Amino acid sequence: MRPVSYLPLIILLLTFSTFACLQSQANHQPKYKIPIVTHDLSYIPFDPLLDDPNFQICDSTKISSGRNRLQYAAGRNTLRSDIVSRFSPQSAYESFNGYIVIRFLANCKGQTGRYRAASLHLDFSPAQAPSNLEQHAKEVVMGLNNWSRATETNANAEYSKFINLKIKNGKIDHVVL
Amino acid sequence: MARLITWCYKNHWMTLTLLFAPLLLHGQVNCLIYDAASGERIACELSLRAIQYRQGSRNSQLLFDKAIEVGPKFAWAYYEKSVPFFKRGLLAEGVSLINKAIDLEPKNYLYYRAYWYFYNRSYAHCIEDLEELYTVHHESFTNTPGGEMEMRMILAMAYAQSGEVEKGIEWAQHLMDTYKEQPHLKGQYDHHILGVLYYLNNRPLMAAAQLEKQLEVNARLADTHYYLGLINRENTNSTLAQLHFKKAWAKLQGEGGGHSPNIFEGFNVSAQDIEGML
């Protein structure tokens, strides 16, 4: 009787296991990445590709960030309705369900600037919004200029503010303030 | 001293809250439980130094980064570092940090991620986290980060917002049952929330009973009067309904410390809601 050679079988198994291991590594997406920020978290650094160089911050270490420190003069409900009425849903946006978060600063001269937008899935992980949705949402918020320092007596106070647009099927489902 | 006693008597809820707050809120850690030379001990001490600085400041962040570097298994550093990110709308960065804390100690940190999911109306993720907290990890009592209520009330509201009101009521009742033996733990808004859920579930009598109980516990909520107004209006008692709507309006303007807490996100009554009823 001819002895059975197990060599081809072993090679086959090793090939499969190596492939499975590589596949597993490729699929593994870590759920966390430690963000390293070397400035005050309320501050948004200047980006020459995005920002107006004339917009200056007086003190990047003393920016207030409370949710209601910088308010919309006409109130929260008007802020919500102003955003919704200026937002133009498009068919290209319909595939998107998640968030567009817009952050910006108000400086000591009462000007706003350094607008940033981020797209997120519903679990807050980074997403890729379709077409120009992110840019459009940012421009909607940039168009608002009715801000007031309702809770601050210091006229030179500076603020960071964010507005979170919850998007459902490409339309604003809710403005989270 | 007599003035202080009188103030405490008049503001007994505030006094109780101040007394129990240290027990109910997630407080600081005790570094002595870790071995002296361990990474966790050093990370813990660095984290305690970090919270001496303003939350979100450069110094605070740098110390947390160092803590995570020397003690990567020390969950509290990830949690504390995540807080200012969430508060500034940096949600991807915040969740990345809290995900790590949850991987290390799910029972201690699931509530925090769930809170932010609830606040941003990501109800399915909120429910997923809190179901895990209570059914897998058998958590007995965890308050919201601000100490307003136990997280099962958040779970109840998340279910109601997702269209599963009955399930929300079950969770709210599950919590209320625990107060029979521990009445001191009852929250400032619990009867109100259960009342609203009954109202949404077309059980107006049970809703009214809970809302009336809420007025005994804390009568400052504009929302409670608004829902009592709705129930009385549907009962064709328009006089009583108008009284409650007027009261709701006054509370929303701040009468006697009146307000509508942000924690009800999704259930909050607005000025327009009340104006439409007056």
Interface residues (C-beta under 8 A of the other chain):
Chain A: K31 Y32 K33 I34 P35 I36 V37 T38 H39 D40 L41 S42 T61 S65 R67 N77 Y99 V101 R103 A118 L120 L122 D123 F124 S125 P126 S160 F162 I163 N164 K166 D173 H174 V176
Chain B: G56 S57 R58 Q61 L62 D65 I68 Y78 P84 F85 K87 R88 G89 L90 L91 A92 E93 G94 V95 S96 L97 N99 K100 D103 W116 Y117 Y119 N120 R121 S122 A124 H125 E265 S270 A271 Q272
